[in-house]
Amino acid sequence: MQRTPLHEEHLRLGARMINFAGWEMPVQYSGVLAEHEAVRSAAGLFDLSHMGEIEVRGPGALAFLQRVAVNDAAALSCGQVQYSLLCTPEGGIVDDILVYRRGEEEFLLVVNAANRAKDLAWLASHAGPGVELEDLTFRTALLAVQGPQAERIVRGLTDLDLGALFYYQFAEGEVAGRRVLLSRTGYTGEDGFELYLEAEEAVALWRALWAAGQPYGLKPVGLGARDTLRLEMRYPLYGNDITEETTPLEAGLGWVVKWDKGDFIGRAALERQKREGVRRRLVGLVVVERGVPRHGYTVLSPEGEPIGSVTSGSYSPTRKENIALAYVAEQYAAVGSAVAVEIRGKPVAARVVKTPFVEPRVRRKG
């Protein structure tokens, strides 16, 4: 099992560690509820060094990304980030990724930890002349500071102009004397930053951020609260809400697919699905009776017939309700539809609701 450079820091802070995608990671420190609420009200510090980083460079880099990803990488200026998807020829999702444009011929892809090897092989199988791929995962650490106090915490450690950075923009410079790529991105729906740096510098930066954050209520946050935070935002989790068996159109990610950019892998299949219509959709559910919906639970029609299944579910600390994402048959996907979730063998009433479950508070232009 792999360990991040911050393993000893987690133990020192009393983390409970678990195996996640082959990495020994903190699932919680003080408790999921307390950590979740700290991010929503103050700030949380995350170790995300298990995520994969793949550099794509060369004169063919842009054309390559236009071919393998569904979003339009040509729309990116240097210093911008883009959410995108890799798809199979059948339209299934290989992975959801972030694309950073660092130069005219240089991009950084951030991929899910469990998919790193698969993604690298997939990308390599489609790379032609003029494209170089380099796996930077094991020499890169990734830390995140998320929450309404995040900018105040980071501002005191850097000369970078944080006020000039908006959501999905990044800059490169120093934070606490360490060279970083600082990105105004995150997986929580709160304002904040993700910081990429050399692995051997991670402990020093973690400690600097920790010290700077204490006056602002900063807490360390594990994977448990990271999951509830992202679920409230309807951010998909690969392996649960999106897989190679689901398409962007079914998952509510059609906005990522840029049809006017030219050909890309999966385009024909997605065009056909768009033309014919999807048979199921990923929707948000609120359970209106007692019971927590969990991954794999069956969703039922009002008549008790199976119409889909839960992909992610939990108690929402912000809404004080039990919520879920689920694929349901198209005719039950409209907001307000009454359904049920089978919990411990019994149908528990639920309804389809508008998502995200909680409004994001990221820093957008305008």
C-alpha positions as CSV (number, residue, x, y, z in Angstrom):
1,M,0.0,0.0,0.0
2,Q,1.3,3.5,-1.0
3,R,1.7,6.2,1.6
4,T,1.7,9.9,0.9
5,P,4.6,12.1,2.2
6,L,2.2,13.3,5.0
7,H,1.6,9.9,6.5
8,E,3.3,10.8,9.8
9,E,1.5,14.1,10.0
10,H,-1.8,12.3,9.8
11,L,-0.9,9.9,12.6
12,R,0.3,12.8,14.8
13,L,-3.1,14.4,14.4
14,G,-4.9,11.2,15.4
15,A,-6.2,10.2,12.0
16,R,-7.9,6.9,11.4
17,M,-6.3,5.4,8.3
18,I,-7.9,3.2,5.6
19,N,-6.9,1.7,2.3
20,F,-8.2,3.9,-0.5
21,A,-7.3,3.0,-4.1
22,G,-4.1,1.4,-2.9
23,W,-3.1,4.3,-0.7
24,E,-3.2,4.5,3.1
25,M,-5.3,7.6,3.6
26,P,-7.0,9.4,6.6
27,V,-10.7,8.8,6.6
28,Q,-11.3,11.1,9.6
29,Y,-9.6,12.9,12.5
30,S,-12.1,14.4,14.9
31,G,-15.1,13.0,13.1
32,V,-16.9,13.4,9.8
33,L,-19.5,15.8,11.0
34,A,-17.1,18.1,12.8
35,E,-14.7,18.1,9.8
36,H,-17.6,18.7,7.3
37,E,-18.9,21.6,9.3
38,A,-15.4,23.1,9.7
39,V,-15.1,23.3,5.9
40,R,-18.6,24.9,5.5
41,S,-18.0,27.5,8.3
42,A,-14.2,28.1,8.5
43,A,-11.6,25.9,6.7
44,G,-10.3,22.4,6.2
45,L,-6.9,21.1,5.3
46,F,-6.7,18.1,3.0
47,D,-4.0,15.7,1.8
48,L,-4.9,14.7,-1.7
49,S,-1.5,13.4,-2.7
50,H,-3.0,10.1,-3.8
51,M,-4.4,11.8,-6.9
52,G,-2.6,11.2,-10.2
53,E,-0.8,13.8,-12.2
54,I,0.2,13.3,-15.8
55,E,2.0,15.8,-17.9
56,V,1.2,16.1,-21.6
57,R,3.6,18.2,-23.7
58,G,4.9,18.7,-27.2
59,P,3.7,20.2,-30.4
60,G,0.9,17.7,-30.7
61,A,-0.4,18.0,-27.1
62,L,-3.4,20.2,-27.9
63,A,-4.6,18.2,-30.8
64,F,-4.2,15.0,-28.7
65,L,-6.3,16.4,-25.9
66,Q,-8.9,17.5,-28.4
67,R,-9.1,13.9,-29.6
68,V,-9.1,12.0,-26.2
69,A,-11.2,14.4,-24.1
70,V,-14.7,15.7,-24.6
71,N,-14.3,19.3,-23.5
72,D,-12.6,21.9,-25.7
73,A,-9.0,22.3,-24.5
74,A,-8.4,24.9,-27.2
75,A,-10.6,27.3,-25.2
76,L,-8.1,27.3,-22.3
77,S,-5.7,30.2,-21.9
78,C,-2.5,29.6,-20.0
79,G,-3.4,29.7,-16.3
80,Q,-6.8,28.2,-16.7
81,V,-8.2,24.9,-15.6
82,Q,-11.0,22.8,-17.2
83,Y,-13.1,19.9,-16.0
84,S,-13.3,17.2,-18.7
85,L,-13.9,13.5,-19.4
86,L,-12.2,10.7,-21.2
87,C,-14.7,8.5,-22.9
88,T,-14.6,5.1,-24.6
89,P,-15.8,4.8,-28.3
90,E,-19.1,3.6,-26.8
91,G,-19.5,6.8,-24.9
92,G,-18.7,5.4,-21.4
93,I,-16.6,7.4,-19.0
94,V,-13.0,6.3,-18.7
95,D,-12.4,9.0,-16.0
96,D,-13.2,12.5,-15.1
97,I,-10.2,14.8,-15.1
98,L,-8.9,18.3,-14.6
99,V,-6.9,19.9,-17.4
100,Y,-4.4,22.6,-16.6
101,R,-2.9,24.6,-19.4
102,R,0.6,25.6,-18.3
103,G,1.9,26.7,-21.7
104,E,1.2,26.6,-25.5
105,E,2.4,23.0,-25.6
106,E,2.2,22.0,-22.0
107,F,-0.7,20.6,-20.0
108,L,-1.2,18.9,-16.7
109,L,-3.9,16.3,-16.2
110,V,-5.1,15.4,-12.8
111,V,-6.8,12.0,-12.6
112,N,-8.4,9.8,-10.0
113,A,-6.1,7.7,-7.9
114,A,-7.8,4.5,-8.7
115,N,-7.6,5.2,-12.4
116,R,-4.1,6.5,-12.8
117,A,-2.6,3.4,-14.4
118,K,-5.6,2.8,-16.5
119,D,-5.7,6.4,-17.7
120,L,-2.0,6.5,-18.4
121,A,-2.3,3.3,-20.6
122,W,-5.4,4.8,-22.3
123,L,-3.7,8.0,-23.1
124,A,-0.5,6.3,-24.3
125,S,-2.5,4.1,-26.6
126,H,-3.8,7.2,-28.4
127,A,-0.7,9.4,-28.3
128,G,1.1,9.9,-31.6
129,P,4.1,11.8,-32.8
130,G,4.7,15.1,-31.1
131,V,3.1,14.0,-27.8
132,E,5.0,13.2,-24.6
133,L,3.4,11.8,-21.5
134,E,5.1,11.8,-18.1
135,D,3.6,10.4,-14.9
136,L,4.4,12.9,-12.1
137,T,2.2,11.2,-9.4
138,F,4.9,9.8,-7.1
139,R,7.0,13.0,-7.1
140,T,4.1,15.3,-6.6
141,A,2.1,16.2,-3.4
142,L,-1.3,17.8,-3.5
143,L,-2.7,19.7,-0.5
144,A,-6.0,21.6,-0.4
145,V,-7.3,24.4,1.8
146,Q,-11.1,24.7,1.5
147,G,-13.6,26.9,3.2
148,P,-14.7,30.6,3.6
149,Q,-11.4,31.4,5.5
150,A,-9.2,29.7,2.9
151,E,-8.0,32.9,1.2
152,R,-7.1,34.6,4.5
153,I,-5.0,31.5,5.6
154,V,-3.1,31.3,2.3
155,R,-2.7,35.0,1.8
156,G,-0.3,35.4,4.7
157,L,2.1,32.8,3.2
158,T,2.5,34.1,-0.3
159,D,3.1,37.1,-2.5
160,L,0.9,35.7,-5.3
161,D,-2.1,37.9,-6.0
162,L,-4.9,35.7,-4.8
163,G,-7.5,38.4,-5.5
164,A,-6.7,38.1,-9.2
165,L,-7.5,34.4,-9.2
166,F,-11.0,33.2,-9.8
167,Y,-12.6,29.7,-9.9
168,Y,-10.7,27.3,-12.2
169,Q,-7.7,29.6,-12.6
170,F,-4.2,29.0,-11.3
171,A,-0.8,30.6,-10.8
172,E,2.7,29.4,-10.1
173,G,4.9,30.9,-7.4
174,E,5.8,30.4,-3.8
175,V,3.7,29.6,-0.7
176,A,5.6,29.4,2.6
177,G,8.8,29.5,0.6
178,R,7.9,26.4,-1.4
179,R,7.4,26.4,-5.2
180,V,3.8,25.5,-5.9
181,L,1.2,25.5,-8.6
182,L,-1.7,27.1,-6.7
183,S,-5.2,26.5,-8.2
184,R,-8.5,28.0,-7.2
185,T,-10.3,24.7,-7.4
186,G,-11.7,22.1,-5.1
187,Y,-14.2,19.2,-4.5
188,T,-16.2,20.8,-1.7
189,G,-18.2,23.7,-3.2
190,E,-16.5,26.2,-1.0
191,D,-13.9,28.7,-2.0
192,G,-10.4,27.5,-1.6
193,F,-7.1,26.3,-3.2
194,E,-5.3,23.2,-4.3
195,L,-1.6,23.3,-4.1
196,Y,0.7,21.0,-6.1
197,L,4.4,20.8,-5.2
198,E,7.4,18.5,-5.0
199,A,6.7,15.6,-2.6
200,E,9.7,16.3,-0.4
201,E,8.4,19.8,0.3
202,A,4.9,18.6,1.4
203,V,5.5,18.3,5.2
204,A,6.9,21.8,5.4
205,L,4.0,23.3,3.5
206,W,1.4,21.3,5.5
207,R,2.9,22.5,8.8
208,A,3.0,26.1,7.6
209,L,-0.6,26.0,6.4
210,W,-1.6,24.3,9.7
211,A,0.0,27.0,11.8
212,A,-1.4,29.8,9.7
213,G,-4.9,28.4,9.9
214,Q,-5.2,27.9,13.6
215,P,-6.5,31.5,14.3
216,Y,-9.2,30.8,11.6
217,G,-10.5,27.5,12.8
218,L,-8.7,25.3,10.3
219,K,-9.2,21.5,10.9
220,P,-7.6,18.5,9.1
221,V,-10.2,16.8,7.0
222,G,-10.3,13.1,5.9
223,L,-11.9,11.3,3.0
224,G,-15.2,10.8,5.0
225,A,-16.0,14.5,5.1
226,R,-14.6,15.0,1.6
227,D,-17.3,12.5,0.4
228,T,-20.2,14.2,2.2
229,L,-19.0,17.6,1.0
230,R,-18.8,16.6,-2.6
231,L,-22.1,14.8,-2.4
232,E,-23.9,17.9,-1.3
233,M,-22.5,19.6,-4.4
234,R,-23.5,16.7,-6.7
235,Y,-19.9,16.3,-7.7
236,P,-19.6,12.8,-9.2
237,L,-17.4,10.1,-7.7
238,Y,-15.8,7.8,-10.2
239,G,-16.6,4.2,-9.6
240,N,-19.9,5.2,-7.9
241,D,-21.8,7.8,-9.9
242,I,-19.8,7.6,-13.2
243,T,-18.1,4.5,-14.7
244,E,-17.4,3.1,-18.2
245,E,-21.0,1.9,-18.1
246,T,-22.4,5.4,-17.8
247,T,-22.3,8.2,-20.3
248,P,-21.9,12.0,-19.8
249,L,-25.5,12.5,-21.0
250,E,-26.9,10.0,-18.5
251,A,-24.8,11.5,-15.7
252,G,-25.9,15.1,-16.2
253,L,-22.5,16.0,-17.6
254,G,-23.6,16.9,-21.1
255,W,-22.5,20.4,-20.5
256,V,-18.9,19.2,-20.6
257,V,-19.2,17.8,-24.1
258,K,-18.4,20.4,-26.7
259,W,-20.0,19.3,-29.9
260,D,-18.6,22.1,-32.1
261,K,-14.9,21.4,-31.4
262,G,-14.5,18.6,-34.0
263,D,-14.2,14.8,-33.6
264,F,-13.3,13.1,-30.3
265,I,-13.4,9.5,-29.0
266,G,-17.0,8.6,-28.2
267,R,-18.6,11.4,-30.2
268,A,-20.6,9.1,-32.6
269,A,-22.0,7.1,-29.7
270,L,-22.9,10.2,-27.7
271,E,-24.5,11.9,-30.8
272,R,-26.6,8.8,-31.2
273,Q,-27.7,8.8,-27.6
274,K,-28.5,12.5,-27.7
275,R,-30.6,11.9,-30.8
276,E,-32.5,8.9,-29.4
277,G,-32.7,10.2,-25.9
278,V,-31.4,8.7,-22.6
279,R,-33.2,5.9,-20.9
280,R,-32.0,6.8,-17.4
281,R,-30.6,9.8,-15.6
282,L,-28.6,10.6,-12.5
283,V,-30.8,12.5,-10.1
284,G,-30.7,13.8,-6.6
285,L,-33.0,12.3,-4.0
286,V,-34.0,13.4,-0.5
287,V,-35.3,10.6,1.7
288,V,-38.5,11.9,3.4
289,E,-38.7,9.0,5.9
290,R,-36.1,7.6,8.3
291,G,-33.3,5.7,6.6
292,V,-29.9,6.4,5.0
293,P,-29.7,5.5,1.3
294,R,-26.4,3.7,0.4
295,H,-24.6,2.8,-2.8
296,G,-26.3,-0.1,-4.5
297,Y,-29.7,0.3,-2.9
298,T,-32.6,-0.2,-5.2
299,V,-34.9,2.7,-6.2
300,L,-38.5,1.8,-6.6
301,S,-41.5,3.4,-8.4
302,P,-44.6,4.4,-6.4
303,E,-46.0,1.0,-7.4
304,G,-42.9,-0.8,-6.0
305,E,-41.2,-1.7,-9.2
306,P,-37.4,-1.4,-9.5
307,I,-36.5,1.7,-11.6
308,G,-32.9,2.3,-10.7
309,S,-30.2,2.2,-8.0
310,V,-28.4,4.6,-5.6
311,T,-24.9,5.4,-6.6
312,S,-24.0,7.6,-3.6
313,G,-25.9,8.3,-0.4
314,S,-25.4,9.8,3.1
315,Y,-26.7,12.1,5.8
316,S,-26.2,15.7,4.7
317,P,-24.8,17.7,7.6
318,T,-25.8,20.9,6.0
319,R,-29.3,20.1,5.0
320,K,-29.9,17.8,8.1
321,E,-31.5,15.3,5.7
322,N,-30.6,12.0,4.1
323,I,-29.6,12.5,0.5
324,A,-28.5,10.4,-2.5
325,L,-27.6,10.4,-6.1
326,A,-29.3,7.6,-8.1
327,Y,-29.8,6.5,-11.7
328,V,-33.5,6.2,-12.4
329,A,-35.6,5.5,-15.5
330,E,-36.1,8.7,-17.5
331,Q,-39.9,8.9,-16.8
332,Y,-39.1,9.2,-13.0
333,A,-36.3,11.8,-13.4
334,A,-38.3,15.0,-13.2
335,V,-37.8,17.1,-10.1
336,G,-40.7,16.4,-7.7
337,S,-41.2,12.8,-8.7
338,A,-42.1,10.5,-5.9
339,V,-40.0,7.4,-5.6
340,A,-38.8,5.1,-2.8
341,V,-35.5,3.6,-1.8
342,E,-35.4,0.0,-0.6
343,I,-33.6,0.1,2.8
344,R,-33.2,-3.1,4.8
345,G,-35.9,-4.7,2.7
346,K,-38.5,-2.0,3.1
347,P,-39.5,0.8,0.7
348,V,-38.7,4.2,2.2
349,A,-40.3,7.3,0.6
350,A,-38.1,9.7,-1.3
351,R,-38.5,12.4,-3.9
352,V,-36.4,13.7,-6.8
353,V,-35.0,17.2,-6.0
354,K,-33.0,19.9,-7.8
355,T,-29.3,19.6,-7.4
356,P,-26.8,20.7,-6.1
357,F,-28.3,19.9,-2.7
358,V,-26.3,22.9,-1.3
359,E,-25.5,26.1,-3.2
360,P,-21.7,26.4,-4.0
361,R,-19.8,29.4,-2.7
362,V,-16.9,29.4,-5.1
363,R,-15.3,32.7,-6.3
364,R,-16.5,33.3,-9.9
365,K,-15.9,36.3,-12.1
366,G,-18.7,38.8,-12.1
